[in-house]
Each structure stands twice: as C-alpha cells, then as structure tokens.
Amino acid sequence: MQNGTPKNTLKIADNNTDKSDQGRRVTVAAAFRSQQNKQIMESITIKKQHN
C-alpha cells in the first residue's frame, strides 16, 4: 500500500464490497437450493402417484 493512502478508507471500501458480494452469493445459493427442493418434492409426488 502507498504511504499517502489512509489504510482505513481502503479497508472500509473492501468490507462493503465483500459484504454485498457475499450477500449476492448467498441469495443465489438460496434460490438455487429452493429450486432443487422444489424439483425433489415434485419427483417424490410423481413417484407416490405411480404406486
């Protein structure tokens, strides 16, 4: 890091981007998981109907 740059401001900016990026990833993961669960439930229902 350059001496002229205050370290704190950089750190704060990093934290903010990290958090928003993490949040986005968590949201995507949650959406993906709920989609998978829906498919699993549907396949279970179909199997039950066949029996």
N, C-alpha and C positions, 0 to 999 in steps of 0.2 A: 504493500500500500504506500501511496505517496505521503510524504510528511505534511503537505499542505491540506490534505483532506481530513476533516474530523471523522474519526472512526465511527462514532455513534450514529451519525446520519446514515452512513452506508449500512450499518447493521440493521437499523430500523427498516430501511427500504427492503433489505433482504428478507427480514421476517415477514413483512407484509406480502411480498410476492410468494414466499414459501407457503404462507397460510392460505392464500387464495388458490394457489395451485393444488395444495393438498385437499382443500375443500372440493375443488372441481373433481379431483380424482376419486374422492370418497363418494361424491354424488353419482359419478359414472358407475362406480363399482356397485353401489346400492341399486341403481336402475338395472344393471346387468343381472344382479342376483335376483331381484324380484321377477325379472323376465324369465330366468331359469326356473324359479319356483313355480311360476305360472305354467310353464311347459310340463314340469314334473307332475303337477296336480292334474293337468289335462290328460296326460298319458295314464295316470292312475285311474282316473274316471273312465277312460275308454276301456281299460282292462276290466274294470268292475262290470261294465255294461256287457262285455262279451261273456262273462261267466254265467 
